[in-house]
């Protein structure tokens, strides 16, 4: 498992595909305290999974804020750089 941030991670459990997951917001009336994640997409390589992650994060930010093209490029660069500071989690067997 590769943790990208508190809301996203990439898994490669089958050894073939990289699966990008996003944390779902929990409903107030949900008695379960378990974190739930939804699949964002399946990718044949890690680079494409990270690219989609950056697009997802930037897209969420762009809903509430306008960017000039230079600001957008700089923000995407920061998202990619942050994603490259990955945290790898060893699976417990």
Buried (B, 14 or more C-beta within 10 A) or exposed (E): BBEBBEBBBBBBEEEEBBBBBBBEEEEEEEEEEEEEBEEBBEBEEEEBBBBBBBEBBBEEEEEEEEBEEEEBEEBBEEBBEBBEEBEEEEEEE
